[in-house]
Amino acid sequence: MTKFFLAVHVLAAILAIGPVAVAASMFPTAARRAADRSTADRNTQAGGPAVLRVLHRVCRVYAVAGLAVPVFGFATASALGVLGDAWVIASVALTGAAAAILALAVLPRQDTVLARLTAGDPPSADAGAARLAMPTGVFNLLWAAVTVLMIVRPGSTTGV
């Protein structure tokens, strides 16, 4: 059963967290481009609010799917008997921080930028996109740190 839990954990991380990381990273740039266009161009050309809506939807939907990552991570760690190991605890803390940043900063700011662009307020949307880049980068860095911890596993006897 451990192998099943580990396989689902890794697949969920790749298939759920990966798209969120990519779509969230693309959103600020796409929002700046959309804000730079005139109102008429913004609604008719590629890169307008429709693209932002898709990126935002990817972030929301895959964030929910990403809940499988810690669920199966806990199942795997429990089956391996490593729940109390420092690297697992650190990974859980970093995962919690990444989830909090996504839920409390990235997704709400994406909502705000999208609403402003749709309402025809591009300068405000551009400023919102600039403020969105940092929490998105921190979100991605936290997931990179979790990935490194999962691979290196400090104190592991595997020699990796």
JOHUMO-V414122 format. One line per field, one symbol per residue. phi: phi as a letter, one per 40 degrees, with the letter a starting at -180 (. if undefined). psi: psi as a letter, one per 30 degrees, with the letter a starting at -180 (. if undefined). A space follows every 50 residues. Layout:
# JOHUMO-V414122
phi->???
psi->???
This chain:
# JOHUMO-V414122
phi->.dccdcccdccccccbcdccccccccddccccccccccdccccbccgcdc cccccccdccccccccccccdcccccccccgbdccdcccccccccccccc cccbbcccccdccccccccgbcccccccccccccccccdccccccccccc ccfdgcccgc
psi->eeeeeeeeeeeeeefeeeeeeeeeefeeeeeeeefflleeeefflkgafe eeeeeeeeeeefeeefffeeefeeeeeeefhgefkeeeeeeeeeeeeeee eeefeeeeeeeeeeeeeefhieeeeeeeeeffeeeeeeeeeeeeeeeeee eeikfkgfg.
